[in-house]
Amino acid sequence: MKIHAMYWSATGTTEKVVRAIAQAIAGQEKIAIHDFTLPQAREQSIVFAESDAVIFGTPVYAGRVPNVLLKYLATVQGNGALAVPVVLFGNRDYDDALIELRDILEANGFHTIAGAAFVGEHAFSRTLAAGRPDAQDMQIAEDFAMQVKARLDAGNPQTPAPVAGQTPVRPYYTPRDRAGNPVNILKVKPKTDMEKCDHCGICATVCPMGSIDRQQPDSIHGICIKCCACQKKCPKDAKYFDDSGYLYHKEELELGYARRAQPALFL
């Protein structure tokens, strides 16, 4: 059986967990990597076979699988391959993201045999779940992988994987102010401090939507999904957000979800 790691990971947290699980299962064997974070990687579908096992990861956006990925995910063909859906959430909650990803994979011809939700540093913040997944998380990921391997070795694992969540899935999580009014940040885009920017082009390279102009990094010509890869990977700290609604939501998350959330495993 060939072990695959497939993931979308703008800031690297989902990648870290998915690759670790896949490699722990594979042992000394080489795993196949399918990173569909950047736009060009989503131009062609991936076709798997019955002899494959895929650790499949996405981040959690507003309690769901990111809606910008749904069109591409529908093209991935399982053909009877086994799969383990994995989602990464920013210390708030994963809500229905895991069951949504499981159901997408099942609809695409995969047989899901386990599932997990892990914690990663929140995209908006450098303090909310800072540094996660950390050593403790990675040990949990390795232990989970060993249980998945045992299930694979035993053959005929239960499918679909019994994961937490609701079907049909609930609407995307909506941030609200203290009066209960929705805080809409969908059209918010980062700004660029051009006095700090040295036009290195990293922000344009890492943008998973291909929305940043390499020649004019302060120009965002496409949608921004607030993955914050441009901000977190800028070596000059030139990217920032100043929208009041965005900053309010970020602060509420940091204050309201400071506790250490734990991974959730389903076998």
Disulfide bonds with the S-S distance in Angstrom:
none
